[in-house]
Amino acid sequence: MNQVAKKTLGKKENRKEVIFDAAVACFNENGYYGTSMDMIAERASMTKRGLYYHFKSKDKLFIELFHYMNKRYYEQIPHFAKTVSGPEERLRMFVETANQVLKEGTDFIKFSQEFISISVRKPEIRKVMTTYYKEQVERVKNIVASGIEAGTFIQTDAEKVARSMVLITMGAFNVFFSLDAGYDLADQHSFNIAHILRGLKKQAH
């Protein structure tokens, strides 16, 4: 790729980031159905035509925003995963990463809850959310399975344990943003996973 092409691509990517920032603010303030492409264009200081140049529909923007924010907040995990060897440490690393996201990216977590709620009625968005959920379960299942194989964890159904972790996490996040739950989300998330880990670990005799 020549320098001109790289520069053009960089401008396009930067413009998309401006749109994403505007879109997440609109979706979080007004919800999916209360947000229009006109509102996003105005927030991004661009024309509606310019917005449609990048995204053909609100659904396309909504879905790409979800992928973008997931990558933005979780792309650091593979790097950190290489620095820890034990399965318990890896699971704790996921908790710490999630807690860091909670501290720095409340907008992302809130948007994710909106994304989940819309997936109930929109098959295309439901498909994206289903893929994301299955990937999370598979990732945790592999870590749990490696702990069982290494003798660190008790013999159990790795997939069911992974599903429990993911569902408990999603549930805690959903309740927190849906009502006045009265708990610290990061603290509750850490507590939940710590107790699951305690049940997984083999006790020394």
N, C-alpha and C positions, 0 to 999 in steps of 0.2 A: 504494500500500500504506500503510495507516494505521500509527500508532506501535505499537499493540498487536500487529498482525500482524508487524511488523518485529521486535519484541521476542521474540515466540514463535518466529519463524524463526531468530533469533540463538541462542536457547537450544537449539533442535534441532540447529543446525550445530555448536555447541560440544559438545553431547552426543555427536555423531557423531565429533568429533575425539578425545574421550576413548576411545571405542570403538576407533577406528583405532589409537591409541597402544597400547592394550591388545592388540589383535589382532596387530599387527606384532611385538610382543614375544613373544607366544605362538607365532606361526608360526615366528619365527626360532629360538626355543628348542627347540620340539618338532616342527617340520615341519607340513605341512598335515594329514597323516593322524593325527599324534599330538596335534593340537589339537582340542578340542571347544568347542561353543558355551558349555557350562557353564564351562570354563576362562576363556574370554574375558570372560564376564559377571562372574565373580569378580574377575578382574584389573581390570575397569572399575568395580568396586564398584556393580554393579547386578544386578537380577534377570534370570533367563533370559527371562522374559516380556517385560521391558523391552527386552532385546537383540533379541528376535524382532519387536518393534514396529518397530524400525528396519531390520532385515534378515531376510528370510523364510527364509534358509538360509545355511549356511556358504559355499557357492559364491558366493552373491550378495555376501556380505561380502568374500570373498576378491577378487572382481573389482572391486568398488567401491573397495576399499583400494588396489589396483594403480593405478586411475585417479587416486585422490586423491593418492597419493605421487608419481606422475609430474607431476601439475599443480603440486604443492607445490615440487618441486625444479627443474622446467624451465620454469615460467611466466615466469621472468625473461628467457629467451632472446629472445623477440620484442622486448622493450624494448632490450636490448643490441645486437640485430641492426641497429637503426636508427642506431646510433652508428658503425658501421663500413661502409665502402663496398666495399672490394675483396673478391673471392672468397676469396683466401688468408687474409685477416684474419678473415673470417667462419668459415672452417673452424677456424682457431686458436681463435676464440671458443668454438666448440662444445667443443673440447678443454679449454679453461680452465674452462668451466662444468661439464663432467663431472668434472674434477679437484677442483673446489670441492665437488661433491656427494660425492666420495670422502672428502674431509676432514670434511665435516659430516654426511653421511648414509650411513654404512656400513650402518645398519639397512635403508635403502631398497635398496641394492645387493644385500645378502644376501637380502632378501625377493624381489627380482626374480628371483634365481636359483632360488628355491623355486617361484615362479610359472611360470618356464619349464619346470622339471622336471615339474610337475603337468600342464602343457599336453599332454604326451605321451599322457596317458591320458584327459583330459577334453576333449571336443570344444568345449564352450562356452568354456573357458579358452584352448584352442588358437586359437579364432577371435579372441579379444581380443588374444592375443600376435601373431598373424599380422598383424592390422591395425596394431598398434604397430610391428612390424618394417617393414612396407611404408611407413608414414609416415616412419620414420627414413631409409629408403633414398631415398624421394622428396625429402625435405628436402635431403639431402646431394647428390643428383643435380642438383637445381636450382642449387645453388651451384657445383658443378663445371662444369655446362653454361654458366653465366654467365661463368665464367673462361675457358672455351674460346672462347666468342663474343667476349669482350673481348681475346683474344690473350694472356692471362696464362698460360694452360695450353696444353699441347700438344693436338693433335687426338687424341682417344681416345674410347672408349665411356664416357660419363658414368655410365650406370647400373651398369656393371660395376665402375667405380672406387668408386662410392657403396656398392655391395654389399660390396666388399672392405673398405672402412672400417668398415662396420657389423658385418660378420662377424668381423673381426679384433678389434674392440672387445668384442663379445659373448663371443668365445672367450677373450680375456685375462681378462675378469671371471669367466667360468665356471670356468676352471682355478684362478684365485686362491682362489675360495671352495670349491672341490671337493677340493683337496689342498694339501700344504705346498709351494707352488711356489717359494718362495725369491726373490721379487722384489717391488719396490715397485710397486704397481698403477698409481698416478698417473704415476710415472716411465716405466714401460713403455708406458702408453697414449700419453703425449706422444711417446715415441721412435717408436712405430709410425706415428702420424699424420704426424710430421715427415718420416719417410722416404718415405711415400707422396706427400707434398706436394713433396718434392725431385724425385721422378720426374715429377710433373705439370708443374712449372714449365718454361717455355721458357728455354733457356740463351742468355745474351747472347753475340753473336759479336764 
